[in-house]
Amino acid sequence: HSRKPTDNRDATFVASRFVGAVRFGGRAAREPYLEPYGMVGVFDPDTEVAFDLVGEEALGINAGLWRLARLGLEARRAHAERNLPKRYGLGNPDRFELSLQMAAGF
């Protein structure tokens, strides 16, 4: 990473994400459906540095008519531990987001 603090060693990073979802209905085109989901993720930018993890969690639900229209609502939280270098350019990773999405197929 070009913004890694200079120490003449390459950083080893680890990232992981788990997503789970289930869909009720929506087996045929234009059939109504409901799809709740959750996600957990973690990013360790340098395995040799302690307390530099970035984590995120999300819960959401999609509803709509399968293969025609969808409305989604999601709540997401991201947070970083105290030793995350500001040079990585992640801005303020400690945040809460609420998003609403609409989609339609033609």
C-alpha positions in Angstrom: 0.0 0.0 0.0 1.6 3.3 -1.0 0.4 5.0 2.2 1.8 2.4 4.5 4.1 4.0 7.2 7.7 3.5 6.1 9.4 0.6 8.0 11.1 -1.3 5.1 8.8 -4.3 5.5 5.7 -5.4 3.6 2.5 -5.5 5.5 0.4 -8.7 5.6 -3.3 -7.9 5.8 -6.3 -10.1 6.5 -9.9 -9.5 5.5 -13.0 -11.5 6.1 -16.7 -11.1 5.4 -19.8 -13.3 6.3 -23.2 -12.6 4.7 -26.3 -14.5 5.5 -29.8 -14.1 3.8 -33.0 -15.9 3.3 -35.7 -15.2 0.8 -39.4 -15.8 1.4 -41.5 -15.9 -1.8 -40.3 -14.7 -5.2 -40.0 -18.1 -6.8 -41.5 -16.9 -10.1 -41.2 -13.6 -12.0 -43.2 -10.8 -10.5 -44.1 -12.8 -7.4 -43.8 -10.8 -4.1 -40.8 -11.6 -1.9 -39.2 -10.6 1.4 -35.4 -11.0 2.0 -33.8 -10.2 5.3 -30.0 -10.3 5.5 -27.1 -9.6 7.8 -23.4 -9.1 7.3 -20.3 -9.0 9.5 -16.8 -8.0 8.2 -13.3 -7.4 9.5 -10.2 -5.9 8.0 -6.7 -6.1 9.7 -4.4 -3.8 7.6 -1.2 -5.1 9.2 -1.0 -8.4 11.2 2.0 -7.2 13.1 0.2 -4.1 14.6 -2.2 -4.6 17.5 -5.5 -2.8 17.8 -5.7 -1.7 14.2 -8.8 -3.7 13.1 -11.7 -2.2 11.1 -15.0 -3.9 11.5 -18.5 -3.5 10.1 -21.9 -4.9 10.7 -25.1 -4.5 8.6 -28.7 -5.6 8.8 -31.2 -5.1 6.0 -34.3 -6.2 4.3 -35.3 -6.3 0.6 -38.9 -6.5 -0.5 -40.5 -6.4 -3.9 -41.7 -8.2 -6.9 -39.1 -10.8 -8.1 -37.2 -9.7 -11.2 -39.3 -6.5 -11.6 -38.9 -4.1 -8.6 -37.1 -4.0 -5.3 -37.1 -1.7 -2.2 -34.2 -2.2 0.3 -33.5 -0.7 3.7 -30.1 -1.2 5.4 -28.5 -0.1 8.6 -24.7 -0.4 8.7 -22.1 0.4 11.4 -18.4 0.6 10.9 -15.7 1.1 13.5 -11.9 1.1 13.9 -9.6 0.4 16.7 -7.2 3.0 18.1 -4.1 2.1 16.1 -5.5 2.2 12.6 -3.1 4.5 10.7 -4.8 7.6 9.4 -2.4 7.4 6.4 -4.6 4.6 5.0 -7.1 7.2 3.9 -10.3 5.6 5.2 -11.5 8.9 6.6 -13.5 8.4 9.7 -14.3 4.7 9.8 -16.4 5.1 13.0 -19.9 5.8 11.6 -23.5 4.6 11.3 -25.3 4.6 8.0 -28.9 4.1 7.0 -29.7 3.6 3.4 -32.8 3.2 1.3 -32.6 1.8 -2.2 -35.1 1.4 -5.0 -34.6 -0.6 -8.2 -36.7 -1.6 -11.2 -36.1 -3.9 -14.1 -37.3 -3.2 -17.6 
